[in-house]
Amino acid sequence: MKQNVIIRVATADDISEILQQRKLIYEDMGLGEPEALSRMVSTSREYLSQAIPGGSFRGWFATIENKIVAGGAVILVPWPSHTYDGECRRANILNVYTYPEFRRRGIAAS
């Protein structure tokens, strides 16, 4: 069944959702020790509160009927330029997550 998936940009107002998805990623990998997760959420909240407005963290959410069903992000980090790329930055992909009930529905292909 084809669903109407809308992609929207994550903002600083979405920090709690970003952190929830990040926490679930680690739990799904079996790395869900409560103390470590709590520490990660705390330090990541501080980081995101600066990185999102500063533009070094850029995230997107897939939504269906205004409900967030998946997310993903990149961080832009300083990096020496190359002979084939004069930009002094690099993007790293992270925080790719789909809530279990929305997996295997073709959302990534939307």
Buried (B, 14 or more C-beta within 10 A) or exposed (E): EEBEBEEEEBEEEBBEBBBBBBBBBBEEEEEEEEEEBEEBBEEBEEBBEEBBEEEBBBBBBBBBEEEBBBBBBBBBEEEEEEEEEEEEEBBEEBBEBBBEEBEEBEBEEB
